Amino acid sequence: MSQPFFLAHISDLHIKAEGRLSYKKVDTLGSLQRAVAHLNALDPAPDAVVITGDLTDFGRDDEYAEVRVELDKLTLPWFAIPGNHDARPAFRRAFQDKSWFPHTGDFIQWTVEAFPVRLIGLDSTVPEQSYGELCAERLDWLRTTLAEQPSKPTVVLLHHHPFISGIDHMDRQNLRDSQPLAAVLAEAPHVQRVLCGHVHRFMVSQLGHAVVCSAPGTSHQVAPNFTPDGPAHFVIEPAGLLLHRWQPASGFTTHYLPLGQYEGPWPFYDKDGLID
Ligand SMILES: [Fe+2]
């Protein structure tokens, strides 16, 4: 049996410069440092790490400088797409030396061909806006790119959630053209996962045949308030990452791994059997 492919997935780093706290509360840099240490310690080591946007809090060059220092500590290959808190020009300056970075076109979109699962990163950002959009040009690029390898299992990544989370203030800024995206995916049954961020929580939804997973934030989470027109609040819950495990026969299984120190592992069994 072939070795499983492990894809680690983090999102919404929201790094600020000079040790400043996001929203005057959240130590996002310390959280990223813990996430990087956690990723580097995973055994077996994931094949790759994907980052689904909001690498910085305000899209400033000094914030990208800080995030780059930390991401360069990863001992794993990593790939990133922008989110609404990023800014394409600064994102480009920070990462254009990376092998995956596109050198043509307005959008920061790429493919990774090195693994048994193909990765396609989409740029769903709209400058100065919180909501996401793919537009005809990006959807055409996706349709063409998907058609290049119709028999290879594929993951599509974007920042904005293409579903309704039930958290109103986030759903007012979700992906605006999720139905046109669904129409593209309907022609691409080889897309086995759609991965996103933005909602700062682990959620599972569906877009056509494809399972959609949003990653938790590496630091703060969006408060799970399902009251209509509820307030835009965040909470400090355990941060986390997703680990998507894939094998040819079984496809994807997605694991949620909380970040932090917890007790265990301890055995279920001793020499007398199940411990009573
Ligand atoms: Fe975010």
Boltz pocket constraint, residues with backbone or C-beta under 6 A from the ligand:
constraints:
  - pocket:
      binder: B
      contacts: [[A, 12], [A, 14], [A, 53], [A, 54], [A, 83], [A, 85], [A, 198], [A, 200]]
      max_distance: 6.0
